[in-house]
Amino acid sequence: MQQRMTKQELKQDEFVNTIMNAWEYVKENYPKVIAVIGGIVIVVLIGVFIKQQADEQTRASVEALGEVRIALLQGQIDNAIVQAERVAENYNGKPAAGQALHMVGNLYFDSGRYAESQVAFQSYLDNYGSEGPMGYASWSGIAACLEEQGDPAGAADKYIAFADQNRDSAFTPMALKEAARCVKTAGNTDRSIALLKRVTAEYPESGAAQSATAELKKLGVEN
C-alpha cells in the first residue's frame, strides 16, 4: 500500500515542480534572455513565472469560491459546505480561503451543527488572526455557538477574551456589550453591570457606550 506523503514532502514536491516549470519557461525564452543581460535576466524570468503562478492560484481560489456561492443559490447546502471546506484547504492563506471558512462556520451554524461551526471559526482565527470584521465575526461566531448550546457564561467569556486581547479594535465595545448581555442571561446581574460600566468608561464615544448607559439606567444604576 502506498504511503501518503507528509506535508513537508508535499511542499518540497510542489517547490521542485515550480522550479522545474520555471526552468522550462526560461529555456523557452533563452534567446531573449541572452539578448538582454544573461544570467541576471534568468533570475528575473523565474521570479516573473512564480508570480504568474501565484496570480493563477489567487484567480483559481476566487473561481472556486464562486462555485460555492452557486451551490448556495441552488439550495445545495451540503454540497456548498464540502466545496467551501475544499477551498479553505486547497488555497490556505488566500483571502478566498478565509471567506470559505466563514461560509463553512455560518452554514454549520444555520444547520444547528454548532460544534462543527466552532471548529470552522476557530480555524479562521488560527490561520488569519483576529483583525478586522472577519476576525471579530469568528470570535462572536464561537460565542454564538456556545450560547446556542446553553452556555451563555462561556459565550460571555469568549467575548471578554476578544476584548482583552484586542483593546484597540473598533469591535471591542460591542464585544463587551454582548458579554454583559450573556452574563445577565446566565443570571449574574452584578457582573453584567460591571461590564456595562467598562464599556462606558473605556469607550465613552462608542455607540455601544450609549446603549450601555441606557441599559444601566433601566437597571437603576448610576453610570
C-alpha positions as CSV (number, residue, x, y, z in Angstrom):
1,M,0.0,0.0,0.0
2,Q,1.4,3.4,-1.0
3,Q,2.1,5.7,1.9
4,R,0.7,9.2,1.9
5,M,3.2,12.0,1.5
6,T,3.8,14.2,4.5
7,K,3.0,17.9,4.4
8,Q,6.7,18.6,4.3
9,E,7.2,16.2,1.4
10,L,4.3,17.7,-0.5
11,K,5.7,21.2,0.0
12,Q,9.1,20.0,-1.3
13,D,7.4,18.3,-4.2
14,E,5.5,21.5,-5.1
15,F,8.7,23.5,-4.8
16,V,10.6,21.2,-7.1
17,N,7.8,21.2,-9.7
18,T,7.6,25.0,-9.6
19,I,11.4,25.3,-10.1
20,M,11.3,22.8,-13.0
21,N,8.4,24.5,-14.6
22,A,10.2,27.9,-14.2
23,W,13.4,26.4,-15.7
24,E,11.3,25.2,-18.8
25,Y,10.0,28.7,-19.0
26,V,13.5,30.1,-19.0
27,K,14.7,27.6,-21.7
28,E,11.8,28.6,-23.9
29,N,12.7,32.2,-23.6
30,Y,16.5,31.7,-23.6
31,P,17.3,33.6,-26.8
32,K,15.6,36.7,-25.4
33,V,17.5,36.1,-22.1
34,I,20.9,36.0,-23.8
35,A,20.0,39.1,-25.9
36,V,19.4,41.2,-22.8
37,I,21.5,40.6,-19.7
38,G,22.2,36.9,-19.5
39,G,22.2,35.3,-16.1
40,I,20.5,38.2,-14.3
41,V,17.5,38.1,-16.5
42,I,17.2,34.3,-15.9
43,V,16.6,35.1,-12.3
44,V,14.1,37.8,-13.2
45,L,12.2,35.4,-15.5
46,I,12.0,32.8,-12.8
47,G,10.6,35.4,-10.5
48,V,8.0,36.5,-13.1
49,F,7.0,32.9,-13.7
50,I,6.5,32.2,-10.0
51,K,4.5,35.5,-9.6
52,Q,2.3,34.4,-12.5
53,Q,1.7,31.1,-10.8
54,A,0.8,32.9,-7.6
55,D,-1.7,35.0,-9.5
56,E,-3.2,31.9,-11.1
57,Q,-3.7,30.5,-7.6
58,T,-5.5,33.6,-6.5
59,R,-7.8,33.5,-9.5
60,A,-8.4,29.8,-9.0
61,S,-9.4,30.4,-5.4
62,V,-11.8,33.1,-6.3
63,E,-13.4,30.9,-9.0
64,A,-13.7,28.0,-6.6
65,L,-15.4,30.3,-4.1
66,G,-17.8,31.4,-6.8
67,E,-18.8,27.8,-7.3
68,V,-19.6,27.6,-3.6
69,R,-21.9,30.6,-4.0
70,I,-23.6,29.0,-7.0
71,A,-24.2,25.9,-4.9
72,L,-25.8,28.0,-2.2
73,L,-28.0,29.8,-4.7
74,Q,-29.2,26.4,-5.9
75,G,-30.0,25.4,-2.3
76,Q,-27.3,22.7,-2.2
77,I,-26.2,23.3,1.3
78,D,-24.3,20.1,2.0
79,N,-22.5,20.4,-1.4
80,A,-21.7,24.0,-0.6
81,I,-20.1,23.0,2.7
82,V,-18.0,20.4,1.1
83,Q,-16.8,22.7,-1.6
84,A,-16.1,25.5,0.8
85,E,-14.1,23.2,3.0
86,R,-12.1,22.2,-0.1
87,V,-11.4,25.9,-1.0
88,A,-10.2,26.6,2.6
89,E,-7.9,23.6,2.5
90,N,-6.6,23.9,-1.1
91,Y,-6.0,27.7,-1.0
92,N,-5.0,28.2,2.6
93,G,-3.7,31.7,3.1
94,K,-5.6,33.3,0.3
95,P,-8.4,35.7,1.1
96,A,-10.9,33.4,-0.6
97,A,-10.0,30.6,1.7
98,G,-10.7,32.8,4.7
99,Q,-14.1,33.7,3.3
100,A,-14.7,30.0,2.6
101,L,-14.0,29.2,6.3
102,H,-16.6,31.8,7.3
103,M,-19.1,30.3,5.0
104,V,-18.5,26.9,6.5
105,G,-18.9,28.2,10.0
106,N,-22.1,30.1,9.1
107,L,-23.6,27.2,7.2
108,Y,-22.9,24.7,10.0
109,F,-24.4,27.2,12.5
110,D,-27.5,27.7,10.4
111,S,-27.8,23.9,10.2
112,G,-27.6,23.6,14.0
113,R,-24.3,21.8,13.9
114,Y,-22.7,24.1,16.5
115,A,-19.6,22.0,17.3
116,E,-18.5,21.9,13.7
117,S,-19.3,25.6,13.3
118,Q,-16.9,26.3,16.2
119,V,-14.2,24.3,14.6
120,A,-14.5,26.3,11.4
121,F,-14.5,29.7,13.1
122,Q,-11.5,28.7,15.3
123,S,-9.7,27.5,12.2
124,Y,-10.1,31.0,10.7
125,L,-8.6,32.6,13.9
126,D,-5.7,30.1,13.8
127,N,-4.9,30.9,10.2
128,Y,-5.9,34.5,9.7
129,G,-6.0,36.1,13.2
130,S,-8.4,38.4,15.0
131,E,-8.1,41.6,13.0
132,G,-10.9,43.2,11.0
133,P,-14.6,42.3,10.7
134,M,-14.0,38.7,9.9
135,G,-11.7,38.3,12.9
136,Y,-14.4,39.6,15.2
137,A,-17.1,37.6,13.4
138,S,-15.1,34.4,14.2
139,W,-14.9,35.2,17.9
140,S,-18.6,36.1,18.0
141,G,-19.4,33.1,15.9
142,I,-17.8,30.8,18.5
143,A,-19.6,32.7,21.3
144,A,-22.9,32.3,19.5
145,C,-22.4,28.6,19.2
146,L,-21.7,28.4,23.0
147,E,-24.9,30.4,23.7
148,E,-27.0,28.2,21.4
149,Q,-25.7,25.1,23.3
150,G,-26.9,26.6,26.6
151,D,-23.6,28.1,27.8
152,P,-24.2,31.9,28.0
153,A,-21.4,32.2,30.6
154,G,-19.0,30.6,28.2
155,A,-20.1,32.9,25.4
156,A,-19.5,35.9,27.7
157,D,-16.0,34.7,28.4
158,K,-15.4,34.4,24.7
159,Y,-16.5,38.0,24.1
160,I,-14.4,39.2,27.1
161,A,-11.3,37.3,25.8
162,F,-11.7,39.2,22.5
163,A,-11.9,42.5,24.3
164,D,-8.9,41.8,26.5
165,Q,-6.8,40.7,23.5
166,N,-7.9,43.4,21.1
167,R,-8.3,46.6,23.2
168,D,-7.9,48.9,20.3
169,S,-10.3,47.2,18.0
170,A,-13.4,49.1,16.9
171,F,-15.4,45.9,17.7
172,T,-14.3,45.7,21.4
173,P,-17.1,47.9,22.8
174,M,-19.6,45.7,21.0
175,A,-17.9,42.6,22.4
176,L,-18.1,43.9,25.9
177,K,-21.8,44.8,25.5
178,E,-22.6,41.3,24.2
179,A,-20.7,39.9,27.1
180,A,-22.8,41.9,29.5
181,R,-26.0,40.6,27.8
182,C,-24.7,37.0,28.1
183,V,-23.8,37.1,31.8
184,K,-27.1,38.7,32.5
185,T,-28.8,35.8,30.8
186,A,-26.6,33.5,32.9
187,G,-28.1,35.2,36.0
188,N,-25.1,37.3,37.0
189,T,-26.5,40.8,37.1
190,D,-23.6,42.3,39.1
191,R,-21.1,41.1,36.5
192,S,-23.3,42.4,33.7
193,I,-23.3,45.9,35.4
194,A,-19.5,45.8,35.7
195,L,-19.1,45.1,32.0
196,L,-21.6,47.8,31.0
197,K,-19.6,50.3,33.2
198,R,-16.4,49.1,31.5
199,V,-17.9,50.0,28.1
200,T,-18.9,53.5,29.2
201,A,-15.5,54.1,31.0
202,E,-13.1,52.7,28.4
203,Y,-15.1,53.5,25.2
204,P,-17.2,56.6,26.0
205,E,-17.5,57.8,22.4
206,S,-18.7,54.4,21.0
207,G,-22.3,53.6,20.1
208,A,-22.1,50.7,22.5
209,A,-21.4,53.1,25.3
210,Q,-24.7,54.9,24.6
211,S,-26.5,51.6,24.6
212,A,-24.7,50.6,27.8
213,T,-25.7,53.8,29.6
214,A,-29.4,53.3,28.7
215,E,-29.2,49.7,30.0
216,L,-27.6,50.9,33.2
217,K,-30.5,53.4,33.7
218,K,-33.0,50.6,33.2
219,L,-31.3,48.7,36.0
220,G,-31.4,51.8,38.2
221,V,-27.6,52.1,38.3
222,E,-25.8,55.5,38.1
223,N,-23.1,55.5,35.5
